[in-house]
Amino acid sequence: MAKITLEFPDGSKKEFEKGITAQKIAEGIGPRLAKEALSAQLGEKTIELELPIEEGGKFKINTWEDLEGKKSLWHTGAHVLAEAVRSLYKDARNTIGPPLEEGFYQDFYTPRPFTPDDFEKIEKKMMEIIKSKRKIERSVVDKQTALKKMKDNKFKQELIEEFAGEKKTITLYTQGDFIDLCKGGHVSNTDAIKAVKLLKVSSAYWRGDQKKESLQRIYGIAFPKSGMLDDYLKMKEEAEKRNHLKLGKELNLFSMQQEAPGTVFFHHKGATIWNTLVDFSRKEHTKRGYQEVIAPIILKKEMWLKSGHWNHYKENMYFTKIDKEEYAIKPMNCPGHMLIYKNTRHSYRDLPIRISEFGMVHRHELSGVLNGLLRVRKFTQDDAHIFCTPEQVEEEVAGVMELIDYYYSKVFGFEYKIELSTRPQKAMGSAQLWEKAESTLKRILDKNGKKYKINEGDGAFYGPKIDFHIKDSLGRSWQLGTVQLDFQMPEKFELTYIDKNDKEERPVMLHRVVFGSMERFLAILLEHYAGAFPVWLSPVQCRVISVGEKYNSYAQKVHKQLIEAGVRSELDIRPETVGFKVREAEMQKIPYVLNVGEKEETAGTIAVRDRGGKLAFGVKTGEFAQKIEKHAHEKN
């Protein structure tokens, strides 16, 4: 019988009979894995456990510990939601229902808008479907059969006409009597879901086009164990208290406006935090030999064709025309940095060259996935590109990892995990260069004693990458920092340096960010600290409060001294009670409240109340300013 070769995450390879299932492979590995398996990865594709494997490639069993494992359960949850709604509301038509980074959604065309009041009935129906233990079955059909099966759903028929233009067959998935058009990536049985919760409903447009039909989007989440839902709801309740949109409004940090969807309006206090982060980052980069630059935000089409973005990233880009020539607004900073590098002739003695920029980029995101500062269309990256010789790669990657560890562990106190993301299906360049790049990153991680997980097929289109996932105070994981090894772009842009033998050679290029998106990082920090930023980051570090009108002049004098000493101070001399003014300062999460009255004016001192309610009397203004300076130096 024909054989196939599968490569496992640890690099080992094994032959199997063609047609074996992932479930059989999991059972062969061990009973625990067989029990916990949800789906499998074959290359970049998520496949069902019962699907016969007909070709070799990189292979992994997905469990709840893997994002793709979660997504396969959530993808099935979206199908269960579609079936439940269709059975309860006969005039509703499901359109698309993908898994998300957390949970899933399903879009419906319906004359009757849904409300949260409908959720209980829909959830009950979903649990009936789940408990019936319906097997998820895949079938491959031709275009005409698919159109016939979906004859009552014009949205599915539109997709079939589109998909059939790319390939001859269509995949359908059934669970009991319910059938849906889908590319796959499910669990094998609805019984894998033990708990489900619908979260919210919103409006959307078919294919994200405002000129097309208005849809109802229901969001939900599912779990393989019922207890997980209870934990999730508790975490969600706490997360709502910390929600960055809620806190951003309460603390007057930023706003989101309908006039510019997917972009952020930073107010003075939000801009203060932003600038403090930038100042901190700029100093750390200067210490490590980075050269800061500023590149244009639009470049000609030919540049994006050369970089590969036009072919590999076009759907995420914005375009414009100038003097009848096509331009693109940059979604990434790398082409601009390469042009800066190429503008000057370089010797091996000049390398490594580390170019950094707080670069503004724009990426097209559908309105349905926009999420405050966490998912936006315009954002700024603390981007850098390192041009080095092959011999310098190891030291430069290690330097980036040290910088990321300093930020995450020592400054912000985050725990973090590391993933090595490998070649995606739509990759640029030869397999040999990819293998060389991946093995180089593996060797560096191993040599530096870093624990890491392989994330198959999630590399950038131009090279593999090491991703850094932090854990916030609620235990949520966020991918922020990354370092990417790129042999492709220097070839595309014909970058060179003169080696020791006076010959032209190609530099190796490292792409890296630490904060990642400045907007996303600020949102995560805001929720992590619940708005109570450490003193060095607080937009207002103290508020000076007079206990009565006759002490206003002294309060103003103290406030002025603090401002001149570099302390971010506010003044409150309103004719309100001291208790009212103190409570308001506490609500604004201000680290220190400074009371001044007769005693303080006579002694030339201040009374200091910290965020924990601890009081200190007889403090000199200069001493307090030094304390704030110490906070800034120690980053606390």
Secondary structure, 3 states (H helix, E strand, C coil): CCEEEEECCCCCEEEEECCCEHHHHHHHHCHHHHHHCCEEEECCEEECCCCECCCCEEEEEECCCCHHHHHHHHHHHHHHHHHHHHHHCCCCEECCCCECCCCEEEEEECCCCCCHHHHHHHHHHHHHHHHCCCEEEEEEEEHHHHHHHCCCCHHHHHHHHHHHCCCCEEEEEEECCEEEECCCCCCCEHHHCCEEEEEEEEEEEHHHCCCCCEEEEEEEEEECCHHHHHHHHHHHHHHHHHCHHHHHHHCCCEECCCCCCCCCEECHHHHHHHHHHHHHHHHHHHHCCEEECCCCCEEEHHHHHHHCHHHHCHHHCEEEEECCEEEEECCCCHHHHHHHHHCCCCEHHHCCEEEEEEEEEECCCCHHHCECCCECCEEEEEEEEEEECHHHHHHHHHHHHHHHHHHHHHHCCCEEEEEEECCCCCCCCCHHHHHHHHHHHHHHHHHCCCCCEEECCCCECCECEEEEEEECCCCCEEEEEEEEEECHHHHHCCCCEECCCCCEECCEEEEEEEEEEHHHHHHHHHHHCCCCCCCCCCCCCEEEEECCHHHHHHHHHHHHHHHHCCCCEEEECCCCCHHHHHHHHHHCCCCEEEEECHHHHHHCCEEEEECCCCEEEEECHHHHHHHHHHHHHHCC
